[in-house]
Amino acid sequence: MTVLTDIYDLRGLKCPLPVLRAKKRLAAMQAGSRLWLETTDPLAGIDIPAFCNEDGHALIKQERTGDGHRFLVERGPQPA
């Protein structure tokens, strides 16, 4: 069975907008859901992994693209 994963296009946004928008989008998702983040901000390669670590999300995969990065993020547990 193939699981479809949404893609959130954050290309063209500069720091801190990719992290802020990803945070808002992930907050509306169920724990365990996955989301691809696509960015062109050069700092996203540092910021997105740090954000995932701080907020308890799992960074499943990170790739460089021709013009930026792609990140597969799994939503962490809901806060108590």
C-alpha positions, 0 to 999 in steps of 0.5 A: 500500500502506498501512502501519499504524503503532502508537499508543502511548497515553501520555495521563495520564502526567506528565514524565518518564514519556512520554519514558521509556516512549517510549524503552523502546518504541522501543528494542524496535523495528526501525530505520525503524519508526514509532510514534505517541505520544499525550500529554496532558503539556503539556511533551511538546511540548518533551520529545518533540522533544528526546528524538528529537533526542538519541536519533537518531530522526526526528520525522516529524509533530507535532500538537496535539490537543484535550487534548495532542499527537500525535507520529509518530516513526521509529525511528533506526538501531540503535547500533553 
